[in-house]
Amino acid sequence: MSAPSEKLRTTPARAQRIGRAIFSTRHRNIGFGYLAISGVAVIFGTILSWLMRIHLSWPGWRVPLHGPILPEDYLALVTMHGTLMLFFVLTVAPQSGFGNLILPAQIGARRMAFPRLNALGMWTTAAGLIVLLCAFLVPGGSPIAGWTSYPPLSTTALAGPGEGAGQDLWLASIALFAIGGTIGAVVMLTTIVKLRCPGMTWRRVPLTVWGWFTAALLAVPAFSVLLAAIVLLFCDRHLGSAFFIPHGDVINSTLVSHHGTGSPLLWLHLFWFFGHPEVYIAILPGMGLTSMVIANFSRRRVFAYRLMIATTLAIGLLGLLVWGHHMFVAGMNPFAGTAFAAASLAIAIPATAKVLSWIATSWRARPWLSTPMLFALGFVSLFISGGLSGIIVAQPILDEYLHNTFFIVGHFHLIMAMAAVFGLFCATYYWFPLLTHGRMLSERLGKWHFWLTLVFAYTTFLPMYFSGLAGEPRRYAQLTGVNQPAQALLGAHQVLQFHITGGALALGLTQVLFLLNLVRSLRVPSVGGENPWSATTMEWAPHAMLEPSPDLPAPVAYHRPCHYAEDGSSFTPQWESPQPSTGEQE
Amino acid sequence: MPSTQAIPPALRFWHLPVDGSWHGHALDSHLLLNLWIALALFALANILLFVGVLSHRRAHRPIHKLTLEYLPLLAFAATFLFLGSRASSLWAKQRYTGAAPDALQVEVTGLQFAWYFRYPGADAAFGRTRNDLVNAAEGNPVGLDPSDPHGADDIVRSQLVLPAGREVDLTLRAVDVIHGFAIPEMRLKQNAVPGMTQHIHFTPELPGDYAILCTQVCGLGHYRMQAMLRVLPAQQFDHWMREQERGQQAEAQ
């Protein structure tokens, strides 16, 4: 009978320890907290996308415990999938998650600035996710206005199911997300500007840090404007204001009489002023990591390193000036369309410079094709496939045909969703030893995971280009069983839609390999050792990931990153102090 | 829908539907140019990436930055500039000026979840409308104001009938939420926004029946918010229009 009593005695201590870890202000715990938020969101988001795909291919299918997917259910799936994935996965995981876990060590900082504020940012984001998931449970269900929530559809419960309590919860959730995101961005900017270790000059800052830095610079104005827009929309919904509702609007045979007259177009401007920088926030950390990982496994300095810093900043700056390309056919002045088209095509130039650098860095380098390297190369491939279509839809006359078709869905899933996810896998495989005290993920499983994910990503999203060119609109609950002549147009390429559904199911199932790899790593002893990838950046220095302590030497950076011998046989890490005789400091 | 035989092979390769409008030919040829360039670059970049990584010998530091980074970048910038300026001139042609004064006037009204089309009738003027008068069940789907005499001869239909070869000026409006007015086979798309009137003009060429879709999510019936465009040869259209006008007069008396 001694065992249970001992267990009882230890439980409070254990609970206390877990409690301390959860409510800790350590950047490492906060980073894992952000990854946990993304983990929950990505599981829900993937299941929702499966339900959408299955419904489009087999409309009669009944969801267990729910019944058939009604048109409003389909739009709720669309809305929640987009919101979960874009806000809580693609923004949170690369920027806030890995940012907190790796950034301090990479600049020799040992901690993030404002630890309590940082923890508050994570908890606000977590609250945002919980509030969002509650939208499934309220009467009327989750909102149906899409992740963009265009008014007047999003201004009143009259407009459809889910536009009552569901839409309110959505607004509350995104408001919390915007507050948490702004806090996180301020913490990150302060850390990068003020807490770099001695010797970590701006010229020695790795490109990953430039990615986080630029994304955080974008996040502050973007999330602030989003928050303001949400407050205005909330006022329109509940306080009788009319920022976004025109005078005399009649919804569902009911006159929506508010004070004054507003314009739905104002919301589009405010939302996309946030929405476009948002997609760069999602992708910039992945771009930086891809540059560094390709350089590291090619044992070469990033090709045109300084140009890569400039292009990162240029993409960020231009990213603030292109929101109108989401609105070419939304009722904007056509002259503005031309101006936004020019800015959008201009972004293709720094993006192309990056692709050229990635190809040139790995070109005939005989690189070590480890799993992180494969995912970085996959990032490049997907970035190209998604980016090329971006040039097409940046031209207003072509967007007129392609706007809101599957072509757009294919475009942003390849360049933003899939490329960013490959960035996340690259980060996970690459930094896993740092995050788990030296454990490694299986390379064998990792390579299977990579190849299957790559193949199924293309299987799922490339056919969407063709489906979009055929004229099939996105966000349609059914592409078949509608009236003629629409039926002839939309039903003509059902085989493509089956193909996409099969790809999506396989893509999701392939991730079981990744989960298996994670579980397996818990069972095998750690074999990684220090710096298993022979990396040059500061996070791989001995003790870099440990808590700051007076016993440990303070980190100092002596070199630029990516310092390799010409033949790739040796390298100089940033933390290695130069020999007095051969001392060469850069 | 016209026979799919009319679709040229290049359009068919890219799964594009038939193109029935006058401006669509230039749009299509620019789109196809873009698609072929994108396909070529997609293949080239992926092959370079693949070959470069799998090459067995480690090369010395690749050649000069100028040849590998800046010269290709210049070529790409020139390509983007070329495509962008070509697209801009097409956009300007379609959007910078309104329809010709003699274009056929039709008003398009979108509301959850239907499109209605209004012709001005014999007086060539649209009557006033008010959103609060919209009532499809009582035969007033676009909210015609009975106090405006111009409205008496207005013809409201749930199908858009147009003559081939004559420019049409569409006035778009929405009663409740934003709708997306799209005719893929006419290469046409423009949102109808409540509180605003939008104009879009085009010339249908190829007679046939085409789908009009809603492409901006507008509520649970979004996917079935469709109508039909029927393009008739000019003479048949005139005949149809006379019939509608006669019907409208009979109804008014």
Interface residues (C-beta under 8 A of the other chain):
Chain A: L70 P71 E72 Y74 L75 V78 I144 A145 G146 Y150 P151 P152 L153 A159 G160 P161 I245 P246 H247 G248 D249 V250 I251 N252 S253 L255 T261 G262 S263 P264 L265 R300 F303 A304 L307 V329 A330 G331 P334 F335 G337 T338 A341 A342 L345 A348 I349 T352 A353 V355 L356 S357 W358 I359 A360 S362 W363 R364 A365 R366 P367 L369 L377 V380 S381 I384 S385 L388 S389 I391 I392 A394 Q395 P396 I397 L398 E400 Y401 H403 N404 T405 F466 S467 L469 A470 G471 P473 R475 Y476 A477 Q478 L479 V482 N483 Q484 P485 A486 A488 L489 L490 A492 H493 L496 E566 D567 G568
Chain B: M1 W14 H15 L16 P17 L27 H30 L31 N34 L35 A38 L41 F42 A45 N46 L48 L49 G52 V53 S55 H56 R57 R58 A59 H60 R61 P62 K65 L68 E69 P72 L73 F76 A77 F80 L81 L83 G84 A87 S88 L90 W91 A92 Q94 R95 Y96 Q112 R130 N131 D132 V134 N135 G143 V175 D176 V177 I178 G180 A182 P184 E185 R187 L188 K189 Q190 N191 V193 P194 G195 M196 Q198 D209 Y210 A211 L213 C214 T215 Q216 V217 C218 G219 L220 G221 H222 Y223 R224 Q226 M228
